[in-house]
Amino acid sequence: MTVKNADRDAIAHGKITERPLRERPKFPTWALKLTMAITGLIFGLYVLVHMIGNLKVFAAPYADGGHPLNTYGEWLRTLGDPIIPREGALWIFRIVLLVALVLHVYGAFALNKRASESRGKFRRTNLVGGMNSFSTRTMLVSGIILLAFIIFHILDLTIGVAPAAADVFQHGEIYANLVASFSRWWVAAFYIIAMVVLFFHLSHGIWLAVSDLGITGHRWRAILLVVAYAVPAIVMIGNIAIPLSVLFGWVG
Ligand code: HEM
């Protein structure tokens, strides 16, 4: 349990203080961490599957001018038909993702507040060096950038609200919307930067989740360390290829 003790100097000098421990929070810290881990893994799985679906952008257009990316979008909307109504399955995914996102963001701010209360005036020390430490320190900031990205992205390619979306946006024309949007260099650049941020956030997030889920075995940790970097790297490379290809005129 995290101890809030305003007088750590006293303890450091061998003096015992009578100050009370921090009040027990209503929602325990371990439960918050577990919530973060599970909702984060849901998002990790989503971005991997979403990236694989996005790669349909590289498929050849049909002879009639249609595109496999649009067919894929239509398939998502009619998933489970006729048992599930049109867009029913899509709305279930959307609700699960939204709940996961709200819980994840709430958990991030709540944990951050508890951590800084517990640290008091003391700074974090003994962080492992290099990229790991960089990711650790920037989790909150990279998370906020990703939240901004998700809002922009939905306005851009799902709802179609300018200036996030291109002027020519039309519902159902997923391929044309995507090409029109990424033809604007600043949008392509924003997506590319967001995917690098996603790599740092997701790789460190998966690794944190491994610990928070209590996986301590040597062999499993060695395997999952590779997974923690490989999956986000694949997501980043696959996704970045899309705006880059539009920008260079290879797709469009
Ligand atoms: C270059 C990278 C990406 C591309 C090209 C891309 C492409 C798309 C496209 C074309 C759609 C609209 C699909 C449709 O209308 O059926 C979409 C929707 C969406 N994307 Fe992405 N995406 C990318 C990255 C991401 C990332 C990293 C996330 C999550 C952090 C994400 C989350 C979403 C969400 C939540 C939706 C809305 C789905 C819905 O409710 O219909 N995307 N994306």
Boltz pocket constraint, residues with backbone or C-beta under 6 A from the ligand:
constraints:
  - pocket:
      binder: B
      contacts: [[A, 47], [A, 50], [A, 54], [A, 73], [A, 76], [A, 90], [A, 94], [A, 97], [A, 146], [A, 150], [A, 153], [A, 154], [A, 157], [A, 158], [A, 174], [A, 178], [A, 191], [A, 198], [A, 239], [A, 240], [A, 242], [A, 243]]
      max_distance: 6.0
